[in-house]
Amino acid sequence: MAAFVLPFERPVVDLVEKVRELRALAASDQRFEPELARLEEKTSRLAREIFADLTPMQKVQLSRHASRPYTLDYVKRLFTDFDELKGDRRFAEDAAIVAGLATYHGRSVVLVGHQKGRGTKENMKRNFGMPNPEGYRKAIRMYELADKFNLPILTFIDTPGAYPGIGAEERGQSEAIGASLAAMARARVPIIATIIGEGGSGGALALGVANRVLVLEFGCYSVITPEGCAAILWKDGSRADEAAARLKITAPDLLQLGVVDLVVDEPTGGAHQDHDDAAVRLDRALWSQLTALDGLSPDELVDDRYKRFRALGTFVA
């Protein structure tokens, strides 16, 4: 069971834990299988009922869940031969973004993803998933490497936003993000971005200029956090719930608006309840989208990406 439990998910979490215990018993004694099937059905039904009525802000809380799988959790489960590459060759290594080469279903790919930490020590190392300019310049290195060797790019988005510190601004935070957008836009290879948690502001978009953008069921994607939006609009951070609803940042809204192309279902109770199952579900979606892009030429891939983003915000009366 997840170490951290949100109040509204407590009934589901308790049932999920009982299912795990009963599954372990059923593995050695088949007499428990009928009871296991009954409890699994009850858990699934309760989760659907509770999670169907979640507010946008509650979904934001799930996207930030401390036990949610991060980029390296998916890398461990979906890829082999991962060789991490570090540094931007200009200033320093930024642990808030992990990147490297890996094998995916027998294909060489380039991986880039935000990485948060578990616990205070690792979160300090990862800067709570908020990259500095050197993190984005490392990502640019990877995009250019992928383009040079004709390798697909898979990115994993999970950040509250780019780090807003003075040092980051002095080293050109906005320029680094802009250059990252440009590098992704011109890459002549398939690019698939997946929002695995929260995707905040330009810090997320720097990994999001893709041919296909996926989002996990309880992921969110926005220009600003609900708390920040409420503080700016109403000078009252306590109105974050209202801001979250108005921003339209949850997966169903993102799909309806065309900001994302596919919503990937999560396990019962959310991805943090079963990392392995979450990875299996994401794997199916990633492989399907990647193989669908194989028929496009390099020029067509660039044009497809251009048309996708030009269509955002277009409405027909």
KABEL-V459973 format. One record per pair of residues at least 4 apart in sequence whose C-alpha atoms are under 7 Angstrom apart, sorted by the first residue. I is the first residue (numbers start at 1). J is the second residue. If there is no record, write none. Layout:
# KABEL-V459973
[[I:J] [I:J]]
This chain:
# KABEL-V459973
[[1:13] [1:17] [1:273] [2:67] [2:272] [2:273] [3:67] [4:66] [4:67] [5:9] [5:10] [6:10] [9:13] [10:14] [11:15] [12:16] [12:43] [12:46] [12:47] [12:269] [13:17] [13:269] [14:18] [15:19] [15:43] [16:20] [16:43] [17:21] [18:22] [19:23] [19:36] [19:39] [19:40] [20:24] [21:25] [22:26] [22:36] [23:27] [23:36] [25:29] [25:32] [26:30] [26:31] [26:32] [26:33] [32:36] [33:37] [34:38] [35:39] [36:40] [37:41] [38:42] [39:43] [40:44] [41:45] [42:46] [43:47] [44:48] [44:268] [45:49] [46:50] [47:51] [47:268] [47:269] [48:52] [49:53] [50:54] [54:58] [54:59] [55:59] [56:60] [56:244] [56:245] [56:250] [57:61] [57:241] [57:244] [58:62] [59:63] [59:218] [60:64] [60:220] [61:65] [62:218] [63:197] [63:198] [63:218] [63:219] [63:220] [64:197] [64:198] [67:272] [68:271] [68:272] [69:73] [69:74] [69:271] [69:272] [69:275] [70:74] [70:115] [70:116] [71:75] [71:113] [71:114] [71:115] [71:156] [72:76] [73:77] [74:78] [74:279] [75:79] [77:279] [78:279] [78:283] [79:102] [79:103] [79:104] [80:102] [80:103] [80:104] [81:102] [81:103] [82:100] [82:101] [82:102] [82:103] [83:100] [83:101] [83:102] [84:99] [84:100] [84:101] [85:99] [85:100] [86:93] [87:92] [87:93] [87:94] [87:138] [88:92] [88:93] [88:134] [88:137] [88:138] [91:134] [92:134] [93:134] [94:131] [94:132] [94:134] [94:135] [95:125] [95:126] [96:114] [96:115] [96:116] [96:126] [96:127] [96:129] [96:130] [96:131] [96:135] [97:112] [97:113] [97:114] [97:115] [97:131] [97:135] [98:112] [98:113] [98:114] [98:115] [99:111] [99:112] [99:113] [99:139] [100:110] [100:111] [100:112] [101:109] [101:110] [101:111] [102:108] [102:109] [102:110] [103:107] [103:108] [103:109] [104:108] [104:109] [108:151] [109:151] [109:152] [109:153] [110:142] [110:146] [110:151] [110:152] [110:153] [110:154] [111:153] [111:154] [111:155] [112:139] [112:154] [112:155] [112:156] [113:155] [113:156] [113:157] [114:129] [114:156] [114:157] [114:158] [114:159] [115:126] [115:129] [116:123] [116:126] [116:128] [116:129] [117:122] [117:123] [117:126] [117:128] [118:122] [118:123] [119:123] [120:124] [121:125] [122:126] [123:127] [123:128] [124:128] [129:159] [130:159] [130:160] [130:161] [130:162] [130:163] [131:135] [131:162] [131:163] [132:162] [132:163] [132:168] [132:173] [133:137] [133:168] [133:171] [133:172] [133:173] [133:176] [134:138] [135:139] [136:140] [136:176] [136:177] [136:180] [137:141] [137:176] [138:142] [139:143] [140:144] [140:180] [140:183] [141:145] [142:146] [143:147] [143:183] [143:184] [143:187] [144:148] [145:149] [146:150] [146:151] [146:152] [146:153] [147:151] [147:187] [147:188] [147:189] [150:189] [151:189] [152:189] [152:190] [152:191] [153:190] [153:191] [153:192] [154:191] [154:192] [154:193] [155:192] [155:193] [155:194] [155:207] [156:193] [156:194] [156:195] [156:196] [157:194] [157:195] [157:196] [157:197] [157:199] [157:204] [157:207] [158:195] [158:196] [158:197] [158:198] [158:199] [159:198] [159:199] [159:200] [159:204] [160:198] [160:199] [160:200] [161:200] [161:201] [161:202] [161:203] [161:204] [162:202] [162:203] [163:168] [164:168] [164:169] [165:169] [166:170] [167:171] [168:172] [168:173] [169:173] [172:176] [173:177] [174:178] [175:179] [176:180] [177:181] [177:202] [177:206] [178:182] [179:183] [180:184] [180:206] [181:185] [181:206] [181:209] [182:186] [183:187] [184:209] [185:209] [185:302] [186:302] [187:302] [188:298] [188:299] [188:301] [188:302] [189:298] [189:301] [190:211] [190:293] [190:301] [191:210] [191:211] [191:212] [192:210] [192:211] [192:212] [192:213] [193:207] [193:208] [193:210] [193:212] [193:213] [193:214] [194:213] [194:214] [194:215] [195:199] [195:214] [195:215] [195:216] [195:219] [196:215] [196:216] [196:219] [197:219] [197:220] [198:219] [198:220] [198:221] [199:204] [199:220] [199:221] [199:222] [200:204] [200:221] [200:222] [200:223] [200:224] [200:225] [201:205] [201:222] [201:223] [201:224] [202:206] [204:208] [205:209] [210:305] [211:304] [211:305] [212:261] [213:260] [213:261] [214:260] [214:261] [214:262] [214:263] [215:219] [215:251] [215:260] [215:262] [215:263] [215:264] [216:263] [216:264] [216:265] [216:266] [217:251] [217:263] [217:264] [217:265] [217:266] [218:251] [219:250] [219:251] [220:249] [220:250] [220:251] [221:249] [221:250] [222:249] [224:228] [224:229] [225:229] [226:230] [226:240] [226:243] [226:244] [227:231] [227:237] [227:240] [228:232] [228:237] [229:233] [229:243] [230:234] [230:235] [230:236] [230:237] [230:239] [230:240] [230:243] [231:235] [231:236] [231:237] [239:243] [240:244] [241:245] [242:246] [243:247] [244:248] [244:249] [248:253] [248:254] [249:253] [249:254] [250:254] [251:255] [251:263] [252:256] [253:257] [254:258] [254:259] [254:260] [255:259] [255:260] [255:261] [255:262] [258:312] [259:312] [264:281] [264:282] [264:285] [266:270] [266:271] [266:278] [267:271] [267:274] [267:277] [267:278] [269:273] [271:275] [271:278] [274:278] [275:279] [276:280] [277:281] [278:282] [279:283] [280:284] [281:285] [282:286] [283:287] [284:288] [285:289] [286:290] [287:291] [288:292] [289:293] [290:294] [296:300] [296:301] [297:301] [298:302] [299:303] [300:304] [301:305] [302:306] [303:307] [304:308] [305:309] [306:310] [307:311]]
